[in-house]
Amino acid sequence: MKTIFIFIMVRTLLFLVFFFICALETEYKKEDATTKELTVVLATDSFLKINGKTNVSTFECEFNMSAISKSIAITYVDFENNIEFDDAKLILPNVEFDCGGKAINKDFKALLKTEEFPEITLKLIELSKVKTSSNSRTATIEISISNVVKTYNIPVSIVNNDILHVNGVMPLDITDFNLVAPAKMLGMVKVSPLIEIEFSLKIKAS
């Protein structure tokens, strides 16, 4: 009985030592990853737009990129397989989207509850370094619309030339954000709740 007790105590002690070493190694890896800061600007030919459709046509609402601050500060940690970002976000005022006409612009702003929630926020959480295909990575993006926050993993294409070119398409269902697609002309024209956020961002260090 005494031998069994000693064996259990030794085994428990070895387990605790192993756990402690693993914890130290994990902490060391975290500390070894350096937090970096970078200030970037978007090239003038960058774009971001929302694409949608009705049962009779399609529509496109393009964001006025000049409304974004000239420089964007980014803080990130560069790990072996991914990059984690701290508060790297774009704030998009709803009034800066142009859908091609006063009437549809008014409907678009009403759809997004602009008077109550005047902005859409896109926040980059993480970028994988692992390629899923040629020049393609997976980005984790958090989007806030009408005070509802959702997180999506989307493929993005990254091309390194003189500047970093990041582009992709993010499909959304507006009902996930407690938004109701409007119906026009006694319900004969219906807007699909499925939309896309399409972006092509050309980024360079300032």
N, C-alpha and C positions, 0 to 999 in steps of 0.2 A: 504494500500500500504506500509506504514511504517512497519507494522507487518511482511509482507512478506519479505521485505528487511532485517529486523533483523534476521528472520529465516534463510534466505540464508547465511547471514554473519556467524551466529553461526554454521550452518552446514559446511560451508567451513573451518572455524577455527578448528572444530572437525576433519574434514578429514585431515587437515595438521598436527595436533597433532598425529593422528593415523599413518600417513605416516612416520613421524619423529621417532616415537617409533619403528615401524617395521624396519626402516633403522638402528636404533641403535642396535636392536636385531640381525639383519643380520651381522652387523659389529662385534658385540661381538662374534658371533659364529665363524666368520672367525679368529678373534684374538685368540679365545680359542683353535683352532686347532694348535698344535705345529709343527713347522718345525723340522724335524729330519735328521740326517746325519748318514750314515752307509757305511763302506767299506767292499766289498764282493769279494770273489774269486770264480771262476768256477772250479768244480771238473774235474779231468782229463778225466772222462768218459762222460762228456757232449758232445753233438754233435749238429750240425746245417747243414742241407743239402738242396739242391734244387733238386726236382724231376720233370722230364719232360718225354715227350714221342713223338715218331714220328708215322707215319702211319704203321711202321713195327716193332718198338721196343720201349723200355723205356731206360732212362738214369738217372744217379744220380751223382750230383756234391757235394761232401762233403767238408766242410770248415775245414781248419787246425786250430783247436781251440788254439793251442799253439801260434798262431800269435796274440791272444788277450792279452792285458796287464794282468799281474798276479793279479792285484787288480783293482777293479772298484769302484769309489766313487759314492754314490747315495744320493741325497737329496730328501726328500719327506714330504708330509703333510698327516697325518693320520686323515681322517674325519670319521664320524659315519658309512657311507655306502660305502665309497670308499677311495682309496689311490691315491693321485695325485703326480706325479713325476716331478722333475725339471732336465731336461737334462740327463735322464738315458738312455744311448744309447750304442749300439754296432756298431763299425765301422769295416766293413768287406772288406778288400782289395780283389778285384776280382781275383788277381793272386794267392790267397791262396785257391781257389776252385780247387779240383781235380775231374775231371769227368771220369778218368780211362784210359786216353791215350792222347798222344801229339796232335793228330788231333782234337779230340773233345774238348780238353782244349783250343786249338786255336780258334775253332768255338765259344765256350762259351764266351771267352774274347771279340771276335769280336761282338757277339750279344749284349753284355753289353756296347759296345763302350768304352772299357777299356782305350784306349789311351787318350780319352778326359775326361772320368768320371771313375776314377780308383777304386771307392769304392761304396759299398752298405751300407746304414746306416739304422739301426733299432732303433727306439726310443720308449720307453715305456712312454705313456702319463698318463694312468689311469688304475687302477685295481679295479674292483668292489668287494666288500665284500659279496655281495648277491649271494648265491649259485643258479645256474641254474639246477644243478643236483649234484650227489655225487661228492664232491671234485672239482667241476667245477665252474669257475668264468668267467666273461667277461673282456677281456683286450682290451684297446684302444691302437693300435700300429701305429706309423707313419713310413712309409718306403720311402726311397729316392733312386731311381735308375735313372741313366743318367740325374741327375739334375731335375727330376720330383718327386714331393712329393705327396703321397696318404695316407689317413688315413683309417684304418680298425678296426672293432670290431670283435674279434675272441674269441671263447671259449678256455680256457686253464685249464688244470688239475693241481691242486696243492696238493702235498703230503708232509706233514711235518714228517720227521723222524729226524735223527741227522742233516740233512741238508734239505734245501727247494728245492723240485724238481718241476720244472715248465715245462710242455710240451704241445705241441699243433701243429696244422697244419694251415698254412695260404695260402689259394688258391689265385692265382694272374693271371691276364691276362696281358701279357707283352706288348700288344698293348696300354694299359693304360699309359705306360711309354714311348710311342713313339718308341718302339722297334719293329723290323720286324723279324719274325721267318725265319731262312734260309731254303732254299730248296737245296738238293744235288742230284747228278746223274741225271742232266737234268730235275729236278723237280719231279723225281719219289719218292724220299724220302723227306717228308715234316714234319717239326717240328711243333707240336701243340703250339699255343700261350698261352695255359693254363698250368701253372706250380704250384708247391706247395713248400712253404718253411716249412720244417719240423724241429722242434727243441725239444731238451730235455736238459734242463739246470739245473744242480745241483749246488745250490748256498749255500755258507756258509760264515759267518762273518769271516773276516781275523783277 
